[in-house]
Amino acid sequence: MRVNGRVVAELGAKIDPEQDRVSVDGTPVQPEVPSVYIALNKPPGYVTSCRHAGKRIVLELVDVPQRIFPVGRLDKDSTGLLLLTNDGRLHQKLSHPSFDHEKEYDVSVERPISDGALQRMAEGMPILDGRTRPAEVRRTGERRFRIVLKEGRNRQIRRMVRRLGNEVVELKRIRVAAVRLGRLSEGAWRYLTDLEVKALLK
């Protein structure tokens, strides 16, 4: 065994897994890092990024020893459920549109929104370089509705509402697949349950 290029023969030699490079017969030994799955209630004003000069980032809100990263994104002004992990499999499954994972949002808009406008969002409408996929839309108030998407284009809901002549006032994600925001306080986080992790990875 070699540590930082030097042969180590004595039993019980201690290493720092964060600093030291260990190899056996020339093959690097990587410490096994436990997989971490976290649900965060993102407050407004935070950027969904690992690094962003001059901006507050969501990783500042979660204090864990593992190196984690956000799954998907929520724009700076939006709030609600954001998943974070160090498991690349989960990131791939939730980020690729072919897996059809649902994301549910609670949306408040500036002016009363008509049934016709909600129907247009449900059927799919042109934004950016294409048409949005059909979505589930349910009215919850004169200026409020819930929408379930199976895609995640950049600022999609805001763009859809703006195309209908209105503006989003508040946008909160309340569910990602089987994981619900529930009563998690703004800025707080929790570990996912085993059942939630299994449901996301199946």
Order of alpha helices (4+ residues) and beta strands (2+ residues): beta-beta-beta-beta-beta-beta-beta-alpha-beta-alpha-beta-beta-beta-beta-alpha-beta-beta-beta-alpha
